[in-house]
Amino acid sequence: MRRPVSIALGVILGAYVLLVLAAYGAQRALLFPAPRTVDQPSAASQIVDLPGTVLLVRPLPTPKAKVVLHFHGNGEQLAWLEWMADAWGQVGVGFVAAEYPGYALAKEKGAPSETSITEAAEAAAEYVESTLGVPRSRLILSGQSLGSGPAVLLASRGIGSQLLLFTPYTSLPDVAARWLPFLPVQVLMKDRFDSQAIAPRVTQPVLIVHGTADEVVPFELGEALSKALPNARLLRVEGGHHNDLGGRADVWGALSAFVAGP
């Protein structure tokens, strides 16, 4: 009886090893699902082509207006952010969003990875500061889901005066572990964006918005990150999901009040 059992265990082990190898090879395709279509922003937005990224830029409402620099979620693209640009414009705040390499308008800028996305974020921040002339005191970093990683990273380097995080995570492996608990994702993942590890270096005021029913990034990850950040407030949205927070009046009321602060 031992031989059939040994064969069965060998088959199971072999299948598991193949699964691990397949997951390792396909991880970036799974982690960075860029939209298949490329949508063009409206004439209200300026498109700025930079090495490694493309920016969507709205004109500053006033010369001394604050500006939100936003990094979007993993299945989005710039054209889908114009509602956000409109919403910030209505309260007198400028808006800039950065595209990730390999995504939509930045499709030919390389492939998405933690390194390439970080470089794109750095280029966007440099453009806002140098070309638009927006100092740190008027720059608000903003990140949603995947985009919370580069937003926290820039903030940890002293960029921006405030930080907005929508449905953020502690680290990408922590998210993957909730989806694939049977795989050693903490070892396998190349791209990590370990926001929790660098959180103590973020001294700016932070507002985290997270729904308790988030089906992609569990609420408890955003809650844990809020506790790791020295100066963070968590807006708990009861029953909120991963992609339904943007249109809520209570959420935008809180965002507007936070940005209007010092």
Order of alpha helices (4+ residues) and beta strands (2+ residues): alpha-beta-beta-beta-alpha-beta-alpha-beta-alpha-beta-alpha-alpha-alpha-beta-alpha-beta-alpha
